[in-house]
Amino acid sequence: MAEAVFQTFDQKTTPAQGAPHVKALRAELKARGLDGFVVPRTDEHQNEYVPPSSERLAWLTGFSGSWGTAIVLHDLAAIFVDGRYTVQVREQVNAAAFTPEHLIDNPPENWLEKHLKSGQKLGFDPWLHTQDGVKKLEKACAKVGAILVPVDTNPIDSVWKDRPPVPLAQVVLHRPAYAGEDAHDKLKRIQAKLAAQGADAVVLTDAHAVAWAFNIRGGDVGHTPLPLGFAIIPREGKAELFMDGRKFNNTVRSAVSDLAEIAEPAALDRALQKLGTSRAKVKFDAASASNRLIAMVESAGGTPEVGPDFIALMKAVKNSAEIAGSRAAHARDGAAMTKFLAWFDREAISEKLTEIDATIALEGFRRETGVLKDVSFPSIAGAGPNAALPHYKVSTDSNRRIEKGIFLIDSGAQYEDGTTDITRTIVVGPATAEMKDRFTRVLKGHIAIDIAVFPKGVSGAQLDTFARKALWDVGLDFDHGTGHGIGSYLSVHEGPQRIAKTGVTPLEPGMMLSNEPGFYKAGQWGIRIENLILVEKRDIPGAEREMYGFETLSFAPIDLNLVEPALLTTEERAWLNAYHAKTRAIVGPLVDAETMKWLEKATREV
């Protein structure tokens, strides 16, 4: 099998780097007159996935997870992660240099109140913190009499000697057949919203919003086709796009110039000051706007209006072209996934395969489609105890041989017509009674979400319980959300919609989400079943309210060797059989005869 081209397996960090790097940072802080510094794992757009040049937390600590924060004081340091990374952080970070803390149970502001001293100066990079984040730090400092100090340049950048250059991937146009709406019309919709809200302009700080509004894509961030940049859209007049000019060829520049004035990123400051001096009311996204940009408008005399990003909601509701593209992408991807599962069934029983072998094979089947642009995230391919880590990422150091027991693979693809994300849990050899019980309970939760019917106005938080009931019945649960939103040839994680305790945004037709309940037996094995789903209207005779439900988008076999039929209701059994019948109908014409023969057996009636 050929090597993977879109994901690598080298462990680029090591716990050993923590001590010398924190020593270098402390020396730099002392030279600047600072007693401490806050290091979030983000970039100037508050992205989940960041370019290598913004991986400051990984450089400092060795931790490579997608979310976390470190605080370095002159005599101690801590790293804060959530429940997804409690195991990973202890493996990757030198505990002598950084004390691991739980981001929720003991957040950074609480830790600071215990360890900062009166009169000390705590530095932060205002590009890397939201307004709300800064307020929390200010409050913590105020409680102990310390001073929060914004820095003009990040001190880590001064001591990171081999820091990668900022990305300069070429901007490309997202074709109308896939976008489904002309960028001029999107900009008019945004301007109409500004007028309705009495605002003079909106500053686009979320790079996904920039990509969506101008129908452009790029390659500045791994596995997400993002061009990093900012934009200002006024209530009236032409938009401004702030992006490095080296990213544009003549054709793309001409097309984008028809939509916006293109300026270098350094010109953003002047544009914000101009909004401020004109006393403009300027909207900012609370989740992605840096404190620096908001403060600049305010200090110049403007009125920042910081709140939910209304463009995120526009982007979340997919149009007919995006929905059609997603269906086509999922059919293609389902065929690749089915070929992989058939291959895995033949090869894994030998117990010679490794997690990396499986990852490379799946990417290979996707590349055989001829239209794969990238994977949508590094595959989570976990055998045995690694499957119990919800956000596990295989490396050459952690790579396990796939032996008898459970193997979990969570993966996705980027195609121009859609972004995919699917998880399948497979048993190699016989399944234990406990494995079957837990898998079937996860499946029951998955089905409960898929068949849910709910009135307009219902949010993901109200549906989240459906996915957990069968586990709760026997005293079990899982610690992650049940589902996240997903972009259209954009990020595999997209808001504002979620199926989770925190998912308060009402679901609307056209929104896409994942449906991925799980169960994890720490140190032994883990289970997750994930499909993507689309919110759609439902016609119910006699209904007194507008009702919604879900259309399933992902199609690939669910491992029947892990199902305990006695735990399924008649309705659940009917769902599983119908799902597999539709999988054969959609995927069957796209696979070879040998795979089809396997597929028929894998999707037999229960």
C-alpha positions, -999 to 999 in steps of 0.1 A, spaced: 0 0 0 13 35 -9 24 59 17 -1 85 30 4 120 15 -19 141 36 -10 130 71 23 122 88 31 100 118 63 116 131 61 128 168 74 163 163 75 171 200 91 155 230 87 160 268 125 168 269 119 202 251 98 216 279 126 225 304 150 243 280 122 261 262 106 273 294 140 285 306 145 305 274 111 320 278 117 330 314 149 347 304 130 367 277 103 376 302 128 389 326 144 410 300 110 425 292 102 431 329 74 405 330 68 380 358 48 356 338 31 349 304 0 332 292 3 309 262 -30 297 246 -31 271 218 -46 293 191 -37 319 164 -49 354 156 -83 340 144 -88 317 174 -87 287 151 -89 251 163 -64 241 137 -35 264 133 -5 267 110 29 255 122 41 291 129 13 294 155 20 262 174 36 281 203 20 259 230 35 227 213 69 244 210 69 254 246 55 223 263 56 194 239 18 191 240 3 186 206 -35 186 213 -59 210 197 -69 229 228 -50 240 259 -33 269 277 0 272 296 10 298 321 47 304 329 57 323 360 93 328 372 92 299 396 65 275 384 44 267 353 12 249 345 -6 235 314 -44 234 313 -63 208 292 -98 194 292 -110 158 297 -101 148 261 -64 152 268 -57 142 304 -38 111 294 -21 127 264 -8 157 284 10 134 309 26 115 281 38 145 261 47 171 288 76 170 313 58 172 347 89 187 363 86 217 340 48 220 338 21 208 362 -9 194 343 -42 210 354 -78 204 343 -91 233 322 -126 230 336 -121 220 372 -92 244 378 -93 270 350 -63 294 345 -79 323 362 -84 303 394 -48 290 393 -36 326 388 -54 338 419 -35 312 440 0 317 425 3 354 413 16 379 438 7 415 443 26 439 420 36 411 396 32 417 358 15 390 338 20 393 300 -4 382 273 -5 385 235 -37 405 227 -39 389 193 -44 354 209 -71 362 234 -108 371 230 -123 400 249 -140 376 273 -107 357 279 -89 390 287 -117 400 311 -111 367 330 -74 373 332 -79 409 343 -103 398 371 -78 372 384 -50 398 384 -71 424 401 -80 400 429 -44 396 439 -32 431 430 -12 419 399 -10 438 366 -21 423 332 2 436 305 -4 433 267 27 427 247 35 443 213 53 411 201 50 376 214 81 367 235 79 331 224 86 343 188 118 359 201 132 327 215 117 302 190 148 301 168 135 276 141 100 290 140 83 280 107 74 309 83 39 322 82 19 303 55 15 317 20 -7 291 2 -24 302 -29 -60 315 -27 -84 297 -51 -119 304 -61 -146 281 -47 -166 273 -78 -202 284 -81 -214 248 -87 -202 240 -52 -208 273 -34 -244 275 -46 -246 313 -41 -227 341 -57 -204 360 -34 -220 393 -44 -253 380 -31 -237 368 1 -222 402 7 -256 418 1 -272 395 26 -245 405 52 -251 442 45 -288 438 49 -283 421 82 -260 450 93 -287 475 83 -314 455 102 -292 455 133 -282 492 131 -245 485 127 -221 503 104 -197 474 97 -187 439 106 -151 428 110 -146 392 99 -120 376 122 -130 340 116 -111 328 86 -140 304 78 -164 333 75 -139 351 52 -137 320 30 -174 316 29 -184 352 23 -160 357 -7 -162 321 -21 -125 315 -17 -105 287 -3 -68 282 5 -42 260 22 -28 280 51 -40 255 77 -35 217 77 -65 197 64 -88 227 62 -88 247 30 -85 281 47 -69 312 34 -59 332 66 -69 368 66 -94 394 78 -122 414 62 -143 444 69 -178 445 53 -195 480 57 -232 484 57 -228 503 24 -200 503 -1 -172 479 -10 -157 454 14 -121 453 23 -100 420 24 -68 420 43 -46 392 30 -10 388 19 -9 397 -18 15 369 -25 -14 345 -21 -31 357 -53 -24 349 -89 -37 374 -115 -69 355 -122 -80 351 -86 -70 387 -78 -91 400 -106 -122 380 -95 -118 389 -58 -111 426 -66 -146 427 -80 -159 419 -45 -135 438 -23 -105 461 -21 -75 438 -14 -50 452 11 -20 438 30 -26 426 66 -7 456 80 -34 479 66 -60 464 90 -49 487 118 -55 519 98 -89 506 86 -100 499 122 -88 533 134 -108 549 106 -139 531 118 -132 542 153 -127 579 144 -159 579 124 -177 567 156 -189 536 138 -208 508 154 -187 478 145 -198 441 150 -172 415 162 -176 378 167 -171 371 204 -156 337 197 -129 347 171 -122 384 174 -90 391 193 -90 416 221 -64 437 202 -88 444 173 -117 452 195 -96 475 217 -83 493 186 -118 503 174 -128 513 209 -97 534 216 -102 553 184 -138 563 194 -159 536 178 -184 513 195 -176 476 193 -206 454 194 -192 420 205 -215 390 203 -225 359 183 -213 358 147 -244 361 125 -224 350 95 -217 317 112 -254 310 112 -257 319 75 -228 296 67 -243 268 88 -275 266 68 -264 249 36 -281 257 3 -293 232 -22 -260 230 -41 -240 224 -9 -265 197 1 -263 180 -33 -225 182 -32 -224 167 3 -246 138 -8 -223 131 -37 -192 134 -15 -206 110 10 -215 84 -16 -180 86 -30 -165 85 5 -188 57 16 -175 36 -12 -139 43 -2 -147 35 34 -165 2 24 -135 -8 3 -113 -2 33 -136 -22 57 -135 -51 33 -98 -49 30 -94 -47 68 -116 -77 73 -93 -97 51 -60 -85 64 -65 -77 101 -71 -113 113 -34 -120 106 -25 -96 134 3 -81 113 -14 -48 106 -5 -17 126 -26 15 132 -4 33 107 -10 6 81 -47 10 84 -45 48 83 -24 47 51 -48 21 35 -79 42 41 -63 73 27 -52 52 -3 -88 42 -10 -99 78 -8 -71 89 -31 -84 63 -56 -115 85 -61 -92 109 -80 -108 140 -64 -95 139 -29 -81 173 -19 -70 163 17 -81 144 47 -104 166 69 -83 158 100 -55 134 110 -72 100 113 -79 86 148 -69 50 143 -68 33 177 -63 -4 185 -71 -18 220 -63 8 247 -56 35 221 -92 33 210 -102 44 245 -86 78 238 -113 98 220 -87 122 204 -59 98 199 -34 105 171 -12 77 159 25 84 156 55 62 150 61 62 187 26 51 197 18 29 167 3 -4 180 -1 -37 162 -38 -45 156 -45 -77 175 -77 -95 184 -101 -71 200 -115 -37 191 -101 -12 165 -116 22 161 -111 45 131 -124 81 129 -115 98 97 -128 122 70 -120 137 37 -120 170 19 -136 170 -15 -145 202 -34 -182 192 -31 -182 183 5 -164 175 38 -168 141 54 -163 126 89 -172 90 98 -162 67 126 -165 29 126 -156 5 154 -146 -30 143 -139 -62 162 -110 -84 151 -118 -120 161 -147 -127 185 -163 -100 206 -168 -104 243 -203 -101 258 -193 -68 274 -180 -54 240 -213 -63 224 -234 -48 252 -215 -15 251 -215 -13 213 -252 -20 211 -260 6 237 -239 32 217 -258 20 186 -291 25 203 -281 61 211 -269 67 176 -303 54 162 -322 76 188 -306 107 173 -311 96 137 -348 90 141 -355 119 163 -384 142 153 -386 176 170 -403 209 167 -388 241 153 -368 259 180 -353 228 196 -315 229 201 -289 202 202 -287 203 240 -323 191 241 -315 161 219 -281 152 235 -298 130 262 -313 108 235 -278 95 226 -270 87 263 -301 70 277 -291 34 269 -258 40 285 -273 58 315 -296 29 321 -266 8 332 -246 37 348 -224 46 319 -217 77 298 -192 94 275 -175 127 281 -176 144 247 -205 160 229 -227 138 207 -223 159 176 -206 190 160 -215 210 129 -196 205 97 -186 228 69 -190 226 31 -154 221 19 -144 239 50 -137 229 86 -148 195 98 -158 212 131 -182 241 124 -206 260 147 -228 273 160 -249 242 160 -240 213 182 -256 182 198 -242 186 232 -250 199 267 -237 233 254 -255 232 221 -280 261 226 -284 271 190 -318 260 176 -314 235 147 -326 246 113 -332 228 80 -299 228 60 -276 224 90 -252 195 90 -240 177 121 -222 146 133 -240 119 153 -213 102 173 -221 87 207 -194 65 222 -182 45 252 -146 42 264 -132 16 288 -100 33 300 -69 14 293 -87 -13 273 -108 -3 244 -132 23 231 -164 25 209 -178 52 187 -203 51 158 -204 83 137 -224 94 107 -232 129 94 -268 140 94 -287 169 78 -316 187 94 -347 186 72 -384 195 75 -408 167 83 -444 165 72 -465 149 100 -502 146 94 -521 165 121 -490 182 134 -497 216 151 -461 228 148 -434 229 122 -414 197 127 -379 187 118 -359 155 116 -326 142 102 -315 128 68 -285 104 71 -256 114 48 -229 88 56 -232 52 44 -208 24 53 -214 -9 71 -218 -10 109 -200 -40 123 -228 -66 130 -203 -88 148 -205 -63 177 -243 -61 178 -263 -79 204 -297 -82 187 -316 -90 219 -309 -54 231 -325 -38 201 -361 -30 199 -382 -39 168 -379 -3 156 -341 -2 161 -337 -35 143 -357 -21 114 -336 10 113 -303 -10 112 -317 -32 84 -330 -2 64 -297 16 69 -277 -13 56 -301 -18 26 -296 19 17 -258 15 21 -259 -13 -4 -280 8 -28 -258 39 -26 -223 23 -22 -229 -9 -42 -227 7 -77 -194 24 -68 -174 -7 -56 -159 -37 -74 -175 -71 -74 -153 -86 -47 -161 -57 -23 -198 -60 -32 -198 -96 -22 -183 -87 11 -208 -58 15 -238 -80 10 -225 -103 39 -216 -73 61 -250 -58 57 -271 -89 61 -304 -85 79 -305 -87 117 
